Amino acid sequence: MAVSYKRLWKLLIDKDLKKSDLERMANISHFTINKLNHGNNLTTDIISRICLALNCTPDEIMEILPDQPQSADDKSDKPNVR
């Protein structure tokens, strides 16, 4: 399962804020911003701090993406079971 933070970036644009503003407002590190950029998982504490700072809810800053179905190439890596 993957997480997308595109909603967060859109919200920052709508509020005319920069990532550095978010760091300061939510008291999060640049490392955390990097994790957000790469769609990595975050703790609920970090999500809560961001939501409190931006006066929003988690579904306004993130989206859980469904797993992608395996392609035929991916299935070939599994051993054949007979």
N, CA, C and O atoms as a GROMACS GRO file, in nm:
protein
  328
    1MET      N    1   0.084  -0.116   0.000
    1MET     CA    2   0.000   0.000   0.000
    1MET      C    3   0.090   0.124   0.000
    1MET      O    4   0.185   0.133   0.078
    2ALA      N    5   0.058   0.215  -0.086
    2ALA     CA    6   0.138   0.337  -0.098
    2ALA      C    7   0.057   0.457  -0.048
    2ALA      O    8  -0.066   0.454  -0.043
    3VAL      N    9   0.130   0.561  -0.010
    3VAL     CA   10   0.068   0.684   0.038
    3VAL      C   11   0.111   0.798  -0.052
    3VAL      O   12   0.228   0.808  -0.090
    4SER      N   13   0.017   0.882  -0.086
    4SER     CA   14   0.046   1.001  -0.166
    4SER      C   15   0.017   1.125  -0.081
    4SER      O   16  -0.086   1.134  -0.015
    5TYR      N   17   0.111   1.220  -0.085
    5TYR     CA   18   0.094   1.345  -0.012
    5TYR      C   19   0.070   1.461  -0.108
    5TYR      O   20   0.096   1.576  -0.073
    6LYS      N   21   0.022   1.431  -0.227
    6LYS     CA   22  -0.006   1.538  -0.324
    6LYS      C   23  -0.107   1.638  -0.269
    6LYS      O   24  -0.099   1.757  -0.298
    7ARG      N   25  -0.202   1.589  -0.191
    7ARG     CA   26  -0.301   1.679  -0.131
    7ARG      C   27  -0.234   1.780  -0.038
    7ARG      O   28  -0.277   1.895  -0.030
    8LEU      N   29  -0.132   1.737   0.033
    8LEU     CA   30  -0.058   1.828   0.121
    8LEU      C   31   0.007   1.938   0.040
    8LEU      O   32  -0.002   2.055   0.076
    9TRP      N   33   0.074   1.902  -0.069
    9TRP     CA   34   0.144   2.002  -0.150
    9TRP      C   35   0.044   2.100  -0.210
    9TRP      O   36   0.071   2.220  -0.219
   10LYS      N   37  -0.073   2.050  -0.250
   10LYS     CA   38  -0.176   2.140  -0.304
   10LYS      C   39  -0.227   2.234  -0.196
   10LYS      O   40  -0.248   2.353  -0.220
   11LEU      N   41  -0.247   2.181  -0.075
   11LEU     CA   42  -0.294   2.263   0.036
   11LEU      C   43  -0.193   2.373   0.069
   11LEU      O   44  -0.232   2.487   0.096
   12LEU      N   45  -0.064   2.339   0.068
   12LEU     CA   46   0.038   2.440   0.093
   12LEU      C   47   0.032   2.551  -0.012
   12LEU      O   48   0.043   2.669   0.020
   13ILE      N   49   0.014   2.512  -0.138
   13ILE     CA   50   0.002   2.612  -0.245
   13ILE      C   51  -0.121   2.700  -0.222
   13ILE      O   52  -0.113   2.822  -0.234
   14ASP      N   53  -0.233   2.637  -0.189
   14ASP     CA   54  -0.357   2.711  -0.165
   14ASP      C   55  -0.343   2.811  -0.050
   14ASP      O   56  -0.403   2.918  -0.052
   15LYS      N   57  -0.263   2.774   0.051
   15LYS     CA   58  -0.243   2.860   0.168
   15LYS      C   59  -0.122   2.953   0.150
   15LYS      O   60  -0.085   3.027   0.241
   16ASP      N   61  -0.060   2.946   0.031
   16ASP     CA   62   0.057   3.028   0.000
   16ASP      C   63   0.170   3.006   0.102
   16ASP      O   64   0.232   3.100   0.151
   17LEU      N   65   0.196   2.878   0.131
   17LEU     CA   66   0.301   2.839   0.224
   17LEU      C   67   0.408   2.759   0.152
   17LEU      O   68   0.382   2.695   0.050
   18LYS      N   69   0.528   2.763   0.206
   18LYS     CA   70   0.640   2.684   0.154
   18LYS      C   71   0.663   2.566   0.247
   18LYS      O   72   0.612   2.562   0.359
   19LYS      N   73   0.740   2.470   0.200
   19LYS     CA   74   0.773   2.354   0.282
   19LYS      C   75   0.848   2.397   0.408
   19LYS      O   76   0.830   2.338   0.515
   20SER      N   77   0.931   2.499   0.396
   20SER     CA   78   1.003   2.549   0.514
   20SER      C   79   0.906   2.609   0.616
   20SER      O   80   0.930   2.601   0.736
   21ASP      N   81   0.798   2.670   0.568
   21ASP     CA   82   0.695   2.722   0.659
   21ASP      C   83   0.630   2.606   0.734
   21ASP      O   84   0.608   2.615   0.855
   22LEU      N   85   0.601   2.499   0.663
   22LEU     CA   86   0.542   2.380   0.725
   22LEU      C   87   0.635   2.322   0.831
   22LEU      O   88   0.591   2.286   0.940
   23GLU      N   89   0.764   2.314   0.800
   23GLU     CA   90   0.862   2.264   0.897
   23GLU      C   91   0.852   2.343   1.027
   23GLU      O   92   0.846   2.284   1.136
   24ARG      N   93   0.850   2.474   1.016
   24ARG     CA   94   0.847   2.561   1.133
   24ARG      C   95   0.712   2.551   1.206
   24ARG      O   96   0.709   2.535   1.328
   25MET      N   97   0.604   2.559   1.132
   25MET     CA   98   0.470   2.559   1.192
   25MET      C   99   0.437   2.428   1.264
   25MET      O  100   0.377   2.428   1.371
   26ALA      N  101   0.477   2.316   1.204
   26ALA     CA  102   0.445   2.184   1.260
   26ALA      C  103   0.557   2.127   1.346
   26ALA      O  104   0.544   2.019   1.403
   27ASN      N  105   0.667   2.202   1.355
   27ASN     CA  106   0.784   2.157   1.430
   27ASN      C  107   0.830   2.019   1.384
   27ASN      O  108   0.848   1.926   1.464
   28ILE      N  109   0.850   2.008   1.251
   28ILE     CA  110   0.901   1.885   1.192
   28ILE      C  111   1.034   1.914   1.124
   28ILE      O  112   1.066   2.029   1.093
   29SER      N  113   1.111   1.810   1.102
   29SER     CA  114   1.246   1.827   1.046
   29SER      C  115   1.245   1.825   0.893
   29SER      O  116   1.147   1.788   0.828
   30HIS      N  117   1.357   1.868   0.839
   30HIS     CA  118   1.376   1.860   0.694
   30HIS      C  119   1.374   1.714   0.649
   30HIS      O  120   1.328   1.683   0.539
   31PHE      N  121   1.423   1.626   0.733
   31PHE     CA  122   1.420   1.482   0.704
   31PHE      C  123   1.276   1.434   0.685
   31PHE      O  124   1.248   1.353   0.597
   32THR      N  125   1.185   1.484   0.769
   32THR     CA  126   1.044   1.448   0.756
   32THR      C  127   0.985   1.500   0.626
   32THR      O  128   0.908   1.430   0.560
   33ILE      N  129   1.022   1.621   0.588
   33ILE     CA  130   0.978   1.676   0.460
   33ILE      C  131   1.027   1.587   0.346
   33ILE      O  132   0.955   1.562   0.250
   34ASN      N  133   1.149   1.540   0.357
   34ASN     CA  134   1.204   1.449   0.256
   34ASN      C  135   1.124   1.320   0.249
   34ASN      O  136   1.098   1.268   0.140
   35LYS      N  137   1.084   1.267   0.365
   35LYS     CA  138   1.001   1.146   0.367
   35LYS      C  139   0.868   1.173   0.299
   35LYS      O  140   0.817   1.088   0.226
   36LEU      N  141   0.811   1.290   0.323
   36LEU     CA  142   0.686   1.328   0.256
   36LEU      C  143   0.705   1.335   0.105
   36LEU      O  144   0.621   1.287   0.029
   37ASN      N  145   0.816   1.394   0.062
   37ASN     CA  146   0.845   1.406  -0.082
   37ASN      C  147   0.850   1.270  -0.150
   37ASN      O  148   0.812   1.257  -0.266
   38HIS      N  149   0.898   1.170  -0.078
   38HIS     CA  150   0.915   1.037  -0.136
   38HIS      C  151   0.797   0.944  -0.107
   38HIS      O  152   0.801   0.827  -0.144
   39GLY      N  153   0.692   0.996  -0.042
   39GLY     CA  154   0.575   0.913  -0.014
   39GLY      C  155   0.598   0.805   0.089
   39GLY      O  156   0.530   0.702   0.087
   40ASN      N  157   0.693   0.827   0.179
   40ASN     CA  158   0.721   0.729   0.283
   40ASN      C  159   0.617   0.738   0.395
   40ASN      O  160   0.548   0.840   0.409
   41ASN      N  161   0.607   0.633   0.473
   41ASN     CA  162   0.514   0.631   0.585
   41ASN      C  163   0.564   0.722   0.696
   41ASN      O  164   0.684   0.736   0.718
   42LEU      N  165   0.469   0.785   0.767
   42LEU     CA  166   0.500   0.871   0.880
   42LEU      C  167   0.420   0.824   1.000
   42LEU      O  168   0.321   0.753   0.987
   43THR      N  169   0.465   0.865   1.118
   43THR     CA  170   0.390   0.830   1.238
   43THR      C  171   0.265   0.916   1.248
   43THR      O  172   0.255   1.022   1.186
   44THR      N  173   0.172   0.869   1.326
   44THR     CA  174   0.050   0.947   1.347
   44THR      C  175   0.081   1.077   1.421
   44THR      O  176   0.009   1.176   1.405
   45ASP      N  177   0.186   1.078   1.500
   45ASP     CA  178   0.227   1.201   1.569
   45ASP      C  179   0.263   1.309   1.467
   45ASP      O  180   0.222   1.425   1.482
   46ILE      N  181   0.339   1.273   1.366
   46ILE     CA  182   0.378   1.370   1.262
   46ILE      C  183   0.256   1.416   1.184
   46ILE      O  184   0.239   1.535   1.159
   47ILE      N  185   0.171   1.322   1.145
   47ILE     CA  186   0.049   1.357   1.072
   47ILE      C  187  -0.037   1.452   1.156
   47ILE      O  188  -0.092   1.549   1.105
   48SER      N  189  -0.047   1.424   1.286
   48SER     CA  190  -0.125   1.509   1.376
   48SER      C  191  -0.068   1.650   1.384
   48SER      O  192  -0.142   1.748   1.379
   49ARG      N  193   0.064   1.660   1.395
   49ARG     CA  194   0.127   1.792   1.403
   49ARG      C  195   0.103   1.874   1.277
   49ARG      O  196   0.077   1.994   1.283
   50ILE      N  197   0.112   1.807   1.163
   50ILE     CA  198   0.087   1.876   1.035
   50ILE      C  199  -0.058   1.923   1.028
   50ILE      O  200  -0.085   2.037   0.989
   51CYS      N  201  -0.150   1.836   1.067
   51CYS     CA  202  -0.292   1.871   1.062
   51CYS      C  203  -0.325   1.986   1.158
   51CYS      O  204  -0.400   2.076   1.122
   52LEU      N  205  -0.269   1.982   1.277
   52LEU     CA  206  -0.292   2.091   1.371
   52LEU      C  207  -0.236   2.222   1.319
   52LEU      O  208  -0.299   2.327   1.332
   53ALA      N  209  -0.117   2.218   1.261
   53ALA     CA  210  -0.054   2.338   1.208
   53ALA      C  211  -0.133   2.398   1.092
   53ALA      O  212  -0.140   2.520   1.078
   54LEU      N  213  -0.191   2.312   1.010
   54LEU     CA  214  -0.263   2.359   0.890
   54LEU      C  215  -0.414   2.365   0.911
   54LEU      O  216  -0.488   2.403   0.820
   55ASN      N  217  -0.460   2.328   1.031
   55ASN     CA  218  -0.602   2.327   1.063
   55ASN      C  219  -0.680   2.244   0.960
   55ASN      O  220  -0.773   2.294   0.895
   56CYS      N  221  -0.640   2.118   0.947
   56CYS     CA  222  -0.702   2.029   0.850
   56CYS      C  223  -0.712   1.888   0.908
   56CYS      O  224  -0.671   1.864   1.021
   57THR      N  225  -0.765   1.798   0.830
   57THR     CA  226  -0.776   1.658   0.871
   57THR      C  227  -0.680   1.573   0.786
   57THR      O  228  -0.637   1.617   0.680
   58PRO      N  229  -0.647   1.453   0.832
   58PRO     CA  230  -0.552   1.369   0.757
   58PRO      C  231  -0.593   1.343   0.612
   58PRO      O  232  -0.508   1.338   0.524
   59ASP      N  233  -0.723   1.326   0.586
   59ASP     CA  234  -0.764   1.299   0.449
   59ASP      C  235  -0.748   1.421   0.358
   59ASP      O  236  -0.757   1.409   0.236
   60GLU      N  237  -0.723   1.537   0.416
   60GLU     CA  238  -0.698   1.656   0.336
   60GLU      C  239  -0.551   1.670   0.295
   60GLU      O  240  -0.516   1.752   0.210
   61ILE      N  241  -0.463   1.588   0.356
   61ILE     CA  242  -0.321   1.599   0.324
   61ILE      C  243  -0.261   1.471   0.266
   61ILE      O  244  -0.150   1.473   0.213
   62MET      N  245  -0.335   1.361   0.275
   62MET     CA  246  -0.279   1.235   0.227
   62MET      C  247  -0.387   1.148   0.166
   62MET      O  248  -0.506   1.164   0.194
   63GLU      N  249  -0.342   1.056   0.083
   63GLU     CA  250  -0.432   0.961   0.019
   63GLU      C  251  -0.363   0.825   0.018
   63GLU      O  252  -0.246   0.815  -0.016
   64ILE      N  253  -0.437   0.723   0.055
   64ILE     CA  254  -0.382   0.587   0.052
   64ILE      C  255  -0.417   0.528  -0.084
   64ILE      O  256  -0.534   0.520  -0.123
   65LEU      N  257  -0.314   0.487  -0.156
   65LEU     CA  258  -0.330   0.434  -0.290
   65LEU      C  259  -0.336   0.281  -0.284
   65LEU      O  260  -0.261   0.219  -0.209
   66PRO      N  261  -0.424   0.221  -0.362
   66PRO     CA  262  -0.432   0.074  -0.363
   66PRO      C  263  -0.306   0.013  -0.422
   66PRO      O  264  -0.236   0.075  -0.503
   67ASP      N  265  -0.279  -0.110  -0.381
   67ASP     CA  266  -0.166  -0.182  -0.439
   67ASP      C  267  -0.188  -0.202  -0.588
   67ASP      O  268  -0.301  -0.222  -0.633
   68GLN      N  269  -0.081  -0.197  -0.663
   68GLN     CA  270  -0.088  -0.221  -0.807
   68GLN      C  271  -0.091  -0.372  -0.831
   68GLN      O  272  -0.014  -0.445  -0.769
   69PRO      N  273  -0.176  -0.418  -0.921
   69PRO     CA  274  -0.175  -0.562  -0.952
   69PRO      C  275  -0.043  -0.601  -1.016
   69PRO      O  276   0.020  -0.521  -1.086
   70GLN      N  277  -0.002  -0.722  -0.992
   70GLN     CA  278   0.124  -0.769  -1.048
   70GLN      C  279   0.112  -0.784  -1.199
   70GLN      O  280   0.012  -0.832  -1.251
   71SER      N  281   0.217  -0.741  -1.267
   71SER     CA  282   0.219  -0.759  -1.412
   71SER      C  283   0.267  -0.901  -1.443
   71SER      O  284   0.313  -0.972  -1.353
   72ALA      N  285   0.256  -0.941  -1.567
   72ALA     CA  286   0.300  -1.075  -1.608
   72ALA      C  287   0.450  -1.092  -1.582
   72ALA      O  288   0.494  -1.202  -1.549
   73ASP      N  289   0.528  -0.985  -1.596
   73ASP     CA  290   0.673  -0.993  -1.571
   73ASP      C  291   0.701  -1.021  -1.424
   73ASP      O  292   0.790  -1.100  -1.393
   74ASP      N  293   0.624  -0.959  -1.333
   74ASP     CA  294   0.645  -0.980  -1.191
   74ASP      C  295   0.611  -1.124  -1.152
   74ASP      O  296   0.676  -1.182  -1.065
   75LYS      N  297   0.510  -1.180  -1.214
   75LYS     CA  298   0.468  -1.316  -1.181
   75LYS      C  299   0.571  -1.419  -1.223
   75LYS      O  300   0.577  -1.528  -1.166
   76SER      N  301   0.653  -1.385  -1.322
   76SER     CA  302   0.752  -1.481  -1.369
   76SER      C  303   0.863  -1.503  -1.267
   76SER      O  304   0.937  -1.601  -1.276
   77ASP      N  305   0.875  -1.413  -1.169
   77ASP     CA  306   0.977  -1.429  -1.066
   77ASP      C  307   0.941  -1.537  -0.963
   77ASP      O  308   1.026  -1.586  -0.890
   78LYS      N  309   0.812  -1.572  -0.959
   78LYS     CA  310   0.768  -1.673  -0.863
   78LYS      C  311   0.792  -1.811  -0.921
   78LYS      O  312   0.775  -1.832  -1.041
   79PRO      N  313   0.831  -1.906  -0.836
   79PRO     CA  314   0.852  -2.042  -0.886
   79PRO      C  315   0.720  -2.107  -0.926
   79PRO      O  316   0.616  -2.080  -0.867
   80ASN      N  317   0.727  -2.191  -1.023
   80ASN     CA  318   0.608  -2.264  -1.067
   80ASN      C  319   0.576  -2.372  -0.964
   80ASN      O  320   0.664  -2.446  -0.921
   81VAL      N  321   0.452  -2.380  -0.927
   81VAL     CA  322   0.408  -2.480  -0.831
   81VAL      C  323   0.325  -2.582  -0.908
   81VAL      O  324   0.231  -2.547  -0.979
   82ARG      N  325   0.361  -2.710  -0.894
   82ARG     CA  326   0.290  -2.816  -0.967
   82ARG      C  327   0.236  -2.919  -0.874
   82ARG      O  328   0.174  -3.015  -0.917
   0.00000   0.00000   0.00000
